[in-house]
């Protein structure tokens, strides 16, 4: 049952993690649960159109496109009076992607990390099976483990609350709702 929340400033929850960890699914489920919007990952559309032979400069273009898309969804959610917006990836994901693939990061991405403010991060664990998708690059277990450690380190060294989301899809949505209730609405369930 959907609870009624006081009309407050829009809260932003970012779902991060490596590929094939259920980020988009979790965003969609959370948006449905809270009757709100979710911002998809810009990179998926970009790579679908441009192909997987991307360059370091493409990652800057993707990052700028994601920021524009996130701003668009933020404005729409605010206009509609939504209590929360769920965002599939952010500039931390872009930073990890740049550094993992190219060993360096665009200054634009670092600057945006410093400027942008969120209310909660949900880090998706790697305990879901990896599924093939033509846009995915790391089916082997070791890169998934390495990336999870990188994301955990980033989350531990920033100020926004975060929680690791694990389990099957049902457990993930349940744990994510509990985290949102606790951290955003002070309503422990």
MARBA-3410 file (N, C-alpha, C, O; in Angstrom, 1 decimal):
189
0.8,-1.2,0.0,0.0,0.0,0.0,0.9,1.2,0.0,1.8,1.3,0.8 ~ 0.6,2.2,-0.9,1.4,3.4,-1.0,1.0,4.3,0.2,-0.1,4.6,0.4 ~ 2.1,4.7,0.9,1.9,5.7,2.0,1.9,7.1,1.4,2.4,7.3,0.4 ~ 1.3,8.0,2.2,1.3,9.4,1.8,2.5,10.1,2.5,2.7,9.9,3.7 ~ 3.3,10.8,1.8,4.4,11.5,2.3,4.2,13.0,2.2,3.6,13.5,1.3
4.8,13.7,3.2,4.7,15.1,3.2,5.4,15.6,1.9,6.4,15.0,1.5 ~ 4.9,16.7,1.3,5.5,17.3,0.2,6.8,18.0,0.6,6.8,19.1,1.2 ~ 7.9,17.4,0.3,9.2,17.9,0.7,10.0,18.1,-0.6,9.6,17.8,-1.7 ~ 11.2,18.5,-0.5,12.1,18.6,-1.6,12.3,17.2,-2.2,12.3,16.2,-1.5 ~ 12.4,17.1,-3.5,12.6,15.9,-4.2,13.9,15.1,-3.6,14.9,15.7,-3.6
13.7,13.9,-3.3,14.8,13.1,-2.8,15.3,12.3,-4.1,14.5,11.9,-4.9 ~ 16.6,12.1,-4.1,17.2,11.4,-5.2,18.0,10.2,-4.7,18.8,10.3,-3.8 ~ 17.6,9.0,-5.3,18.3,7.7,-4.9,19.0,7.2,-6.2,18.3,7.1,-7.2 ~ 20.3,7.0,-6.1,21.0,6.5,-7.2,21.3,5.0,-7.0,21.8,4.6,-5.9 ~ 21.1,4.2,-8.1,21.4,2.8,-8.0,22.7,2.6,-8.8,22.8,2.9,-10.0
23.7,2.1,-8.2,25.0,1.9,-8.8,25.5,0.4,-8.7,24.9,-0.4,-8.0 ~ 26.5,0.1,-9.5,27.1,-1.3,-9.4,27.5,-1.6,-10.8,27.3,-0.9,-11.8 ~ 28.2,-2.8,-10.9,28.7,-3.2,-12.2,27.5,-3.8,-13.1,26.4,-3.8,-12.6 ~ 27.8,-4.1,-14.3,26.8,-4.6,-15.2,26.2,-5.9,-14.8,26.8,-6.7,-14.1 ~ 25.0,-6.0,-15.2,24.2,-7.3,-14.9,24.0,-7.5,-13.4,24.1,-8.7,-13.0
23.8,-6.5,-12.7,23.5,-6.6,-11.3,22.1,-6.1,-10.9,21.7,-6.0,-9.7 ~ 21.3,-5.9,-11.9,19.8,-5.6,-11.7,19.5,-4.1,-11.4,18.5,-3.8,-10.8 ~ 20.4,-3.2,-11.8,20.2,-1.8,-11.5,18.9,-1.3,-12.2,18.1,-0.6,-11.5 ~ 18.8,-1.5,-13.5,17.6,-1.0,-14.2,16.3,-1.7,-13.7,15.3,-1.0,-13.5 ~ 16.3,-2.9,-13.4,15.2,-3.6,-12.8,14.8,-3.0,-11.5,13.6,-2.8,-11.2
15.8,-2.8,-10.6,15.5,-2.2,-9.3,14.9,-0.8,-9.4,14.0,-0.5,-8.7 ~ 15.5,0.0,-10.3,14.9,1.3,-10.5,13.5,1.3,-10.9,12.6,2.0,-10.4 ~ 13.2,0.4,-11.9,11.8,0.3,-12.4,10.9,-0.2,-11.2,9.8,0.3,-11.1 ~ 11.3,-1.2,-10.5,10.5,-1.7,-9.4,10.2,-0.6,-8.3,9.1,-0.5,-7.8 ~ 11.3,0.1,-8.0,11.2,1.2,-6.9,10.3,2.3,-7.4,9.4,2.8,-6.7
10.4,2.7,-8.7,9.5,3.7,-9.2,8.1,3.3,-9.2,7.2,4.1,-8.9 ~ 7.8,2.0,-9.5,6.4,1.5,-9.5,5.9,1.5,-8.0,4.8,1.9,-7.8 ~ 6.8,1.1,-7.1,6.4,1.0,-5.7,6.0,2.4,-5.2,5.0,2.5,-4.4 ~ 6.8,3.4,-5.5,6.6,4.8,-5.0,5.8,5.7,-6.0,5.6,6.9,-5.7 ~ 5.2,5.1,-7.0,4.5,5.8,-8.0,5.2,7.1,-8.4,4.7,8.2,-8.3
6.4,6.9,-8.9,7.3,8.0,-9.3,8.0,7.7,-10.6,7.7,6.7,-11.3 ~ 9.0,8.5,-10.9,9.8,8.3,-12.1,11.1,7.7,-11.8,11.6,7.7,-10.7 ~ 11.7,7.1,-12.8,13.1,6.7,-12.7,13.9,7.1,-14.0,13.3,7.1,-15.1 ~ 15.1,7.5,-13.8,15.9,8.0,-14.9,16.8,6.8,-15.4,17.6,6.3,-14.7 ~ 16.6,6.4,-16.7,17.4,5.3,-17.2,18.9,5.7,-17.4,19.2,6.9,-17.4
19.7,4.7,-17.7,21.1,4.9,-17.9,21.2,5.4,-19.4,20.8,4.7,-20.3 ~ 21.8,6.5,-19.6,22.0,7.1,-20.9,22.9,6.2,-21.8,22.7,6.1,-23.0 ~ 23.9,5.6,-21.2,24.9,4.8,-22.0,24.3,3.7,-22.8,24.7,3.4,-23.9 ~ 23.2,3.2,-22.3,22.6,2.0,-23.0,22.1,2.5,-24.4,22.3,1.9,-25.4 ~ 21.4,3.6,-24.5,20.9,4.1,-25.8,22.1,4.6,-26.6,22.1,4.3,-27.9
23.0,5.2,-26.0,24.2,5.7,-26.8,24.9,4.5,-27.5,25.2,4.5,-28.7 ~ 25.2,3.5,-26.7,26.0,2.4,-27.2,25.1,1.5,-28.2,25.7,0.9,-29.1 ~ 23.8,1.5,-28.0,23.0,0.8,-28.9,23.1,1.5,-30.3,23.1,0.8,-31.3 ~ 23.1,2.8,-30.3,23.2,3.5,-31.6,24.6,3.5,-32.1,24.8,3.4,-33.4 ~ 25.6,3.7,-31.3,27.0,3.9,-31.8,27.8,2.7,-31.8,28.8,2.6,-32.6
27.4,1.6,-31.1,28.2,0.4,-31.1,29.1,0.3,-29.9,29.4,1.3,-29.2 ~ 29.7,-0.9,-29.7,30.5,-1.1,-28.5,32.0,-0.7,-28.7,32.8,-0.9,-27.8 ~ 32.3,-0.3,-29.9,33.7,0.1,-30.1,33.9,1.6,-29.7,34.0,2.5,-30.5 ~ 33.8,1.8,-28.4,33.8,3.2,-27.9,35.2,3.6,-27.5,36.1,2.8,-27.3 ~ 35.4,4.9,-27.4,36.7,5.5,-27.0,36.6,6.2,-25.7,35.5,6.4,-25.1
37.7,6.7,-25.2,37.7,7.5,-24.0,36.9,8.7,-24.1,36.2,9.1,-23.2 ~ 37.0,9.4,-25.3,36.2,10.6,-25.5,34.7,10.3,-25.6,33.9,11.1,-25.2 ~ 34.3,9.1,-26.0,32.9,8.7,-26.0,32.3,8.7,-24.6,31.2,9.0,-24.4 ~ 33.2,8.3,-23.6,32.7,8.3,-22.2,32.4,9.7,-21.7,31.5,9.8,-20.9 ~ 33.1,10.7,-22.2,32.8,12.1,-21.8,31.4,12.4,-22.4,30.6,13.1,-21.8
31.2,12.1,-23.7,29.9,12.3,-24.3,28.8,11.6,-23.6,27.7,12.2,-23.4 ~ 29.0,10.4,-23.2,28.0,9.6,-22.4,27.7,10.3,-21.1,26.6,10.4,-20.7 ~ 28.8,10.7,-20.4,28.6,11.4,-19.1,27.7,12.6,-19.3,26.8,12.9,-18.5 ~ 28.0,13.4,-20.2,27.3,14.7,-20.5,25.8,14.4,-20.8,24.9,15.0,-20.4 ~ 25.6,13.3,-21.6,24.3,12.9,-22.0,23.5,12.4,-20.8,22.3,12.7,-20.6
24.2,11.7,-19.9,23.5,11.2,-18.7,23.1,12.4,-17.8,22.0,12.4,-17.2 ~ 24.0,13.3,-17.6,23.7,14.5,-16.8,22.5,15.2,-17.3,21.6,15.6,-16.6 ~ 22.4,15.4,-18.7,21.3,16.1,-19.3,20.0,15.3,-19.0,18.9,15.9,-18.7 ~ 20.1,14.0,-19.2,18.9,13.1,-19.0,18.5,13.2,-17.5,17.3,13.3,-17.2 ~ 19.4,13.1,-16.6,19.1,13.2,-15.2,18.4,14.5,-14.9,17.5,14.5,-14.1
18.9,15.6,-15.4,18.3,16.9,-15.2,16.9,17.0,-15.7,16.0,17.6,-15.1 ~ 16.7,16.4,-16.8,15.4,16.3,-17.4,14.4,15.6,-16.5,13.3,16.1,-16.3 ~ 14.8,14.4,-16.0,13.9,13.6,-15.2,13.7,14.3,-13.8,12.7,14.2,-13.2 ~ 14.7,15.0,-13.3,14.6,15.7,-12.1,13.6,16.8,-12.2,12.7,17.0,-11.3 ~ 13.7,17.6,-13.3,12.7,18.7,-13.5,11.3,18.1,-13.6,10.3,18.7,-13.0
11.1,17.0,-14.3,9.8,16.4,-14.5,9.2,15.9,-13.1,8.1,16.1,-12.8 ~ 10.1,15.3,-12.4,9.6,14.8,-11.0,9.3,15.9,-10.1,8.3,15.8,-9.4 ~ 10.0,17.0,-10.1,9.7,18.1,-9.3,8.4,18.8,-9.8,7.6,19.1,-8.9 ~ 8.2,18.9,-11.1,7.0,19.5,-11.6,5.8,18.7,-11.2,4.7,19.2,-10.9 ~ 5.9,17.4,-11.2,4.8,16.5,-10.9,4.7,16.3,-9.4,3.8,15.6,-8.9
5.5,16.9,-8.6,5.4,16.8,-7.1,5.8,15.4,-6.6,5.2,15.0,-5.5 ~ 6.6,14.7,-7.2,7.0,13.3,-6.8,7.9,13.4,-5.6,8.7,14.4,-5.4 ~ 7.8,12.5,-4.6,8.7,12.5,-3.4,10.1,12.1,-3.7,11.0,12.5,-2.9 ~ 10.3,11.2,-4.7,11.6,10.6,-4.9,11.8,10.3,-6.4,10.9,10.0,-7.1 ~ 13.1,10.4,-6.8,13.5,10.0,-8.2,14.5,9.0,-8.0,15.5,9.2,-7.3
14.4,7.9,-8.8,15.4,6.8,-8.8,16.2,7.0,-10.1,15.7,7.2,-11.1 ~ 17.5,6.9,-9.9,18.5,7.2,-11.0,19.4,6.0,-11.2,20.1,5.5,-10.3 ~ 19.3,5.4,-12.5,20.1,4.3,-12.8,21.5,4.8,-13.3,21.7,5.2,-14.4 ~ 22.4,4.6,-12.4,23.8,5.0,-12.5,24.0,6.5,-12.4,23.1,7.3,-12.5 ~ 25.2,6.9,-12.1,25.6,8.3,-12.0,27.1,8.5,-12.4,27.6,7.6,-13.0
27.7,9.6,-12.0,29.1,9.9,-12.4,30.1,9.0,-11.7,31.2,8.8,-12.2 ~ 29.7,8.4,-10.6,30.6,7.4,-10.0,30.8,6.2,-10.9,31.9,5.7,-11.1 ~ 29.7,5.8,-11.5,29.7,4.7,-12.5,30.6,5.1,-13.7,31.4,4.3,-14.2 ~ 30.4,6.3,-14.1,31.3,6.8,-15.3,32.8,6.9,-14.9,33.6,6.5,-15.7 ~ 33.0,7.3,-13.6,34.4,7.3,-13.1,35.0,5.9,-13.2,36.1,5.7,-13.6
34.3,4.9,-12.6,34.8,3.6,-12.6,35.0,3.0,-14.0,36.0,2.4,-14.3 ~ 34.0,3.3,-14.9,34.1,2.8,-16.2,35.4,3.4,-16.9,36.2,2.7,-17.5 ~ 35.6,4.7,-16.8,36.8,5.4,-17.4,38.1,4.8,-16.8,39.0,4.4,-17.6 ~ 38.1,4.7,-15.5,39.4,4.2,-14.9,39.6,2.7,-15.1,40.8,2.3,-15.3 ~ 38.6,2.0,-15.1,38.8,0.5,-15.3,39.2,0.2,-16.7,40.0,-0.7,-17.0
38.6,0.9,-17.7,38.9,0.6,-19.1,40.1,1.3,-19.6,40.9,0.8,-20.3 ~ 40.2,2.6,-19.3,41.2,3.5,-19.9,42.3,3.9,-18.9,43.3,4.6,-19.3 ~ 42.2,3.7,-17.6,43.2,4.0,-16.6,43.2,5.5,-16.3,44.2,6.0,-15.7 ~ 42.2,6.3,-16.7,42.1,7.7,-16.4,40.6,8.1,-16.5,39.8,7.4,-17.0 ~ 40.4,9.3,-15.9,39.0,9.8,-15.9,39.0,11.3,-16.4,39.9,12.0,-16.2
37.9,11.6,-17.1,37.7,13.0,-17.5,37.5,13.9,-16.3,36.8,13.5,-15.4 ~ 38.0,15.1,-16.4,37.9,16.0,-15.3,36.4,16.4,-15.2,35.9,16.7,-14.1 ~ 35.7,16.5,-16.3,34.2,16.8,-16.2,33.5,15.9,-15.3,32.6,16.3,-14.5 ~ 33.8,14.6,-15.3,33.2,13.6,-14.5,33.5,13.8,-13.0,32.6,13.8,-12.2 ~ 34.8,14.1,-12.7,35.2,14.3,-11.4,34.5,15.6,-10.8,34.1,15.7,-9.7
34.4,16.6,-11.7,33.8,17.9,-11.3,32.3,17.7,-10.9,31.8,18.2,-10.0 ~ 31.6,16.9,-11.8,30.2,16.6,-11.5,30.0,15.8,-10.3,29.0,16.0,-9.6 ~ 30.9,14.8,-10.0,30.8,14.1,-8.7,30.9,15.0,-7.5,30.1,14.9,-6.6 ~ 31.7,16.0,-7.6,31.8,17.0,-6.5,30.6,17.9,-6.4,30.2,18.3,-5.3 ~ 30.0,18.2,-7.5,28.8,19.1,-7.5,27.5,18.5,-7.2,26.7,19.1,-6.5
27.3,17.3,-7.7,25.9,16.7,-7.6,25.7,16.1,-6.3,26.5,15.6,-5.6 ~ 24.4,16.3,-5.8,24.1,15.8,-4.4,22.9,14.8,-4.5,21.9,15.0,-5.3 ~ 23.0,13.8,-3.8,22.0,12.7,-3.8,21.7,12.4,-2.3,22.4,12.8,-1.4 ~ 20.6,11.7,-2.1,20.2,11.4,-0.7,20.5,10.0,-0.3,20.6,9.7,0.9 ~ 20.7,9.1,-1.2,20.9,7.7,-0.9,21.5,7.0,-2.1,21.1,7.2,-3.2
22.5,6.1,-1.9,23.0,5.2,-2.9,22.6,3.8,-2.5,22.7,3.4,-1.4 ~ 22.2,3.0,-3.5,21.9,1.6,-3.4,23.0,0.9,-4.3,22.9,1.1,-5.5 ~ 23.9,0.2,-3.7,24.9,-0.5,-4.5,24.5,-2.0,-4.7,24.3,-2.7,-3.7 ~ 24.3,-2.3,-5.9,23.8,-3.7,-6.3,25.0,-4.7,-6.2,26.0,-4.5,-6.8 ~ 24.8,-5.7,-5.4,25.8,-6.8,-5.3,25.9,-7.6,-6.6,25.0,-7.5,-7.4
26.9,-8.4,-6.7,27.2,-9.2,-7.8,26.6,-10.6,-7.7,27.0,-11.5,-8.4 ~ 25.7,-10.8,-6.8,25.2,-12.2,-6.5,24.1,-12.6,-7.4,23.6,-13.7,-7.3 ~ 23.7,-11.8,-8.3,22.7,-12.2,-9.4,23.6,-12.8,-10.5,24.7,-12.4,-10.7 ~ 23.1,-13.8,-11.2,23.8,-14.4,-12.4,24.0,-13.3,-13.5,23.2,-12.5,-13.7 ~ 25.2,-13.4,-14.1,25.5,-12.5,-15.2,24.7,-13.1,-16.4,24.8,-14.2,-16.8
24.0,-12.2,-17.1,23.2,-12.5,-18.3,23.8,-11.8,-19.5,24.2,-10.6,-19.5 ~ 23.9,-12.6,-20.6,24.5,-12.0,-21.9,23.6,-10.8,-22.3,22.3,-10.9,-22.3 ~ 24.2,-9.8,-22.8,23.6,-8.7,-23.4,24.7,-8.1,-24.3,25.8,-8.0,-23.9 ~ 24.4,-7.7,-25.6,25.4,-7.3,-26.5,26.2,-6.0,-26.0,27.2,-5.7,-26.5 ~ 25.6,-5.4,-25.0,26.3,-4.2,-24.4,27.1,-4.5,-23.2,27.7,-3.5,-22.6
27.2,-5.7,-22.8,27.9,-6.1,-21.6,29.3,-6.6,-21.9,29.5,-7.2,-23.0 ~ 30.3,-6.4,-21.0,31.7,-6.7,-21.4,32.4,-7.7,-20.4,33.4,-8.3,-20.8 ~ 31.8,-7.9,-19.2,32.6,-8.6,-18.2,31.8,-9.8,-17.7,31.3,-9.8,-16.5 ~ 31.8,-10.9,-18.4,31.1,-12.1,-17.9,31.8,-12.9,-16.9,31.2,-13.7,-16.1 ~ 33.1,-12.7,-16.8,33.9,-13.5,-15.9,33.8,-13.0,-14.5,33.6,-11.8,-14.2
34.0,-13.9,-13.5,33.7,-13.6,-12.1,34.7,-12.6,-11.6,34.4,-11.7,-10.8 ~ 36.0,-12.7,-11.9,37.0,-11.8,-11.3,36.8,-10.3,-11.6,36.9,-9.5,-10.7 ~ 36.5,-9.9,-12.8,36.2,-8.5,-13.1,35.0,-8.0,-12.2,35.0,-6.9,-11.8 ~ 34.0,-8.9,-12.1,32.8,-8.5,-11.3,33.2,-8.3,-9.8,32.7,-7.4,-9.2 ~ 34.1,-9.2,-9.3,34.6,-9.0,-7.9,35.4,-7.7,-7.8,35.2,-7.0,-6.9
36.3,-7.5,-8.7,37.1,-6.3,-8.7,36.3,-5.0,-8.7,36.5,-4.1,-8.0 ~ 35.3,-5.0,-9.6,34.4,-3.9,-9.7,33.6,-3.6,-8.5,33.4,-2.5,-8.1 ~ 33.1,-4.7,-7.9,32.4,-4.5,-6.6,33.2,-3.9,-5.6,32.8,-3.0,-4.8 ~ 34.5,-4.3,-5.5,35.4,-3.8,-4.5,35.6,-2.3,-4.8,35.7,-1.5,-3.8 ~ 35.8,-1.9,-6.0,36.0,-0.5,-6.4,34.7,0.3,-6.0,34.9,1.4,-5.4
33.5,-0.2,-6.3,32.3,0.5,-5.9,32.2,0.6,-4.4,31.8,1.7,-3.9 ~ 32.5,-0.4,-3.7,32.4,-0.4,-2.2,33.4,0.7,-1.6,33.0,1.5,-0.7 ~ 34.6,0.7,-2.2,35.6,1.7,-1.7,35.1,3.1,-2.0,35.2,4.0,-1.1 ~ 34.5,3.4,-3.2,33.9,4.7,-3.5,32.8,5.1,-2.5,32.8,6.2,-2.0 ~ 31.9,4.1,-2.3,30.8,4.4,-1.4,31.3,4.7,0.0,30.7,5.6,0.7
32.3,4.0,0.5,32.8,4.2,1.9,33.5,5.5,2.0,33.7,6.0,3.1 ~ 33.9,6.1,0.9,34.7,7.3,1.0,34.0,8.5,0.4,34.6,9.5,-0.1 ~ 32.7,8.5,0.5,31.8,9.7,0.2,30.8,9.8,1.3,30.7,9.0,2.2 ~ 30.1,10.9,1.3,29.3,11.3,2.5,27.8,10.8,2.4,27.1,10.8,3.5 ~ 27.3,10.5,1.3,25.9,10.1,1.2,25.7,8.7,1.7,26.5,7.8,1.5
24.6,8.5,2.5,24.3,7.1,3.0,24.2,6.2,1.8,23.8,6.5,0.7 ~ 24.6,4.9,2.1,24.5,3.9,1.1,24.3,2.5,1.7,24.6,2.3,2.9 ~ 23.7,1.6,0.9,23.5,0.3,1.4,23.8,-0.7,0.3,23.5,-0.4,-0.9 ~ 24.3,-1.8,0.6,24.6,-2.9,-0.3,23.3,-3.7,-0.5,22.7,-4.2,0.5 ~ 22.8,-3.9,-1.7,21.6,-4.6,-2.0,21.9,-5.9,-2.6,22.6,-6.0,-3.7
21.5,-7.0,-1.9,21.9,-8.4,-2.3,20.6,-9.2,-2.4,19.5,-8.8,-2.0 ~ 20.8,-10.4,-2.9,19.7,-11.4,-2.9,19.1,-11.5,-4.3,19.5,-10.9,-5.2 ~ 18.0,-12.3,-4.3,17.3,-12.4,-5.6,16.5,-11.2,-5.8,16.5,-10.2,-5.0 ~ 15.7,-11.1,-6.9,15.0,-9.9,-7.2,14.0,-9.5,-6.2,13.9,-8.3,-5.9 ~ 13.3,-10.4,-5.6,12.3,-10.1,-4.5,13.0,-9.6,-3.3,12.5,-8.6,-2.7
14.1,-10.2,-2.9,14.8,-9.7,-1.7,15.4,-8.3,-2.0,15.4,-7.5,-1.1 ~ 15.9,-8.1,-3.2,16.4,-6.8,-3.5,15.4,-5.7,-3.4,15.7,-4.6,-2.8 ~ 14.2,-5.8,-4.0,13.2,-4.8,-3.9,12.8,-4.6,-2.4,12.6,-3.5,-2.0 ~ 12.7,-5.7,-1.7,12.3,-5.6,-0.3,13.3,-4.8,0.5,13.0,-3.9,1.3 ~ 14.6,-5.1,0.3,15.7,-4.5,1.1,15.8,-3.0,0.6,16.1,-2.1,1.4
15.6,-2.8,-0.7,15.7,-1.4,-1.2,14.6,-0.5,-0.6,14.9,0.6,-0.2 ~ 13.4,-1.0,-0.6,12.3,-0.3,0.0,12.6,0.0,1.5,12.3,1.2,2.0 ~ 13.1,-0.9,2.2,13.4,-0.7,3.6,14.5,0.4,3.8,14.3,1.2,4.7 ~ 15.5,0.4,2.9,16.5,1.4,2.9,15.9,2.8,2.6,16.2,3.8,3.3 ~ 15.1,2.9,1.6,14.5,4.2,1.2,13.6,4.7,2.4,13.7,5.8,2.7
12.8,3.8,3.0,11.9,4.2,4.1,12.8,4.7,5.3,12.5,5.7,5.9 ~ 13.8,4.0,5.6,14.7,4.4,6.7,15.5,5.7,6.5,15.4,6.6,7.3 ~ 16.2,5.7,5.4,17.1,6.9,5.1,16.4,8.1,4.6,16.9,9.2,4.8 ~ 15.3,7.9,3.9,14.6,9.1,3.3,13.4,9.6,4.0,13.1,10.8,4.1 ~ 12.6,8.7,4.5,11.4,9.0,5.1,11.3,8.7,6.6,10.2,8.9,7.3
12.4,8.3,7.2,12.5,8.0,8.7,11.4,7.1,9.1,10.8,7.4,10.2 ~ 11.1,6.2,8.3,10.0,5.2,8.6,10.5,3.8,8.5,10.2,3.1,7.5 ~ 11.2,3.4,9.6,11.7,2.0,9.6,10.6,1.0,9.5,9.6,1.1,10.2 ~ 10.7,0.0,8.7,9.7,-1.0,8.6,10.1,-2.3,9.2,9.3,-3.3,9.2
END
